[in-house]
Amino acid sequence: MDNPEYTVYLYPSPNSLKVIIALEELNLRYQTVVVDLAEGQQLAPAFAALNPNRKVPVLTAGDLTLFESAAILEYLATTHDQLMGQTVQHHWQIKSWLYWHAAAFGPMAGQAHHFRCFAPEHVPYAVRRYSDEMNRLYGILEEQLAGREWVCDTYSIVDIGLWPWVRHHDWQGQSLINFPSVQRWADAMAARPAAIHAVERYPIQLIAPHKYGVLLNQTAASLKASSTEEEIN
Ligand SMILES: N[C@@H](CCC(=O)N[C@@H](CS)C(=O)NCC(=O)O)C(=O)O
């Protein structure tokens, strides 16, 4: 593609999917670079220069480099003046829910996935803790969606941020039978062309258990060592 406005560094995972859905909804031109997390490409100095936290997604737009999926969603919505409400009050309501998604729903879902599906040892306390917390959060989302088409009334980046996690509610130990408004909303999200495109183009890619090491054994010292190693080579 000639001179796309945006480059997305991604791995087919919920956080990366959000960015693709937003770009598609906004009808923007972008290119993608897959960062192979299983091979530890996120730890390479060239990637650490884009995101000091060494995780995907990252978005670049000219001289600007952004990390954290919620910041990227907010940037795209604000820059293109869409998906972020029309009034000041609505805008801040959307921000509250965006932060809720980034600080509560997403991280707790990630921990639930980890302890329920991927942890090398079974830890009943952690499974219960994160499954219960997800159940509580689905209850909050259900209350919010009852009588509303979208989380903040009109379609927004909050819907885009939440849906890639809700798609995997079973990994979080939840059934949407208990959350009928969430089910109705998730079906509506799944039917949007932007979401259809994103999941077809980037189907979730699970990392093979024998490759978990690179994800699970990161410490400050190991990150430092990986940057030094790559610099020498
Ligand atoms: N809060 C971050 C989370 C990003 C994140 O956890 N990305 C994962 C993939 S979904 C990752 O890059 N993991 C690589 C690693 O942990 O080494 C966001 O919303 O962008």
The ligand as an SDF file (V2000), in Angstrom:
LIG
                    3D

 20 19  0  0  0  0  0  0  0  0999 V2000
   -2.2340   -2.5050   28.5870 N   0  0  0  0  0  0  0  0  0  0  0  0
   -1.6470   -2.8970   27.3380 C   0  0  0  0  0  0  0  0  0  0  0  0
   -1.4980   -4.3990   27.3150 C   0  0  0  0  0  0  0  0  0  0  0  0
   -0.6930   -4.8780   26.1260 C   0  0  0  0  0  0  0  0  0  0  0  0
   -0.3870   -6.3670   26.2310 C   0  0  0  0  0  0  0  0  0  0  0  0
   -0.4870   -6.9890   27.2920 O   0  0  0  0  0  0  0  0  0  0  0  0
   -0.0030   -6.9400   25.0900 N   0  0  0  0  0  0  0  0  0  0  0  0
    0.3480   -8.3320   25.0570 C   0  0  0  0  0  0  0  0  0  0  0  0
   -0.4130   -9.0300   23.9290 C   0  0  0  0  0  0  0  0  0  0  0  0
   -2.1640   -8.9110   24.1990 S   0  0  0  0  0  0  0  0  0  0  0  0
    1.8340   -8.4690   24.7710 C   0  0  0  0  0  0  0  0  0  0  0  0
    2.3680   -7.7610   23.9360 O   0  0  0  0  0  0  0  0  0  0  0  0
    2.5160   -9.3940   25.4410 N   0  0  0  0  0  0  0  0  0  0  0  0
    3.9020   -9.6310   25.2120 C   0  0  0  0  0  0  0  0  0  0  0  0
    4.6590   -9.9710   26.4640 C   0  0  0  0  0  0  0  0  0  0  0  0
    4.0500   -9.9350   27.5500 O   0  0  0  0  0  0  0  0  0  0  0  0
    5.8510  -10.2670   26.3550 O   0  0  0  0  0  0  0  0  0  0  0  0
   -2.5380   -2.4000   26.1770 C   0  0  0  0  0  0  0  0  0  0  0  0
   -3.7350   -2.2520   26.3820 O   0  0  0  0  0  0  0  0  0  0  0  0
   -2.0000   -2.1210   25.0860 O   0  0  0  0  0  0  0  0  0  0  0  0
  1  2  1  0
  2  3  1  0
  2 18  1  0
  3  4  1  0
  4  5  1  0
  5  6  2  0
  5  7  1  0
  7  8  1  0
  8  9  1  0
  8 11  1  0
  9 10  1  0
 11 12  2  0
 11 13  1  0
 13 14  1  0
 14 15  1  0
 15 16  2  0
 15 17  1  0
 18 19  2  0
 18 20  1  0
M  END
$$$$
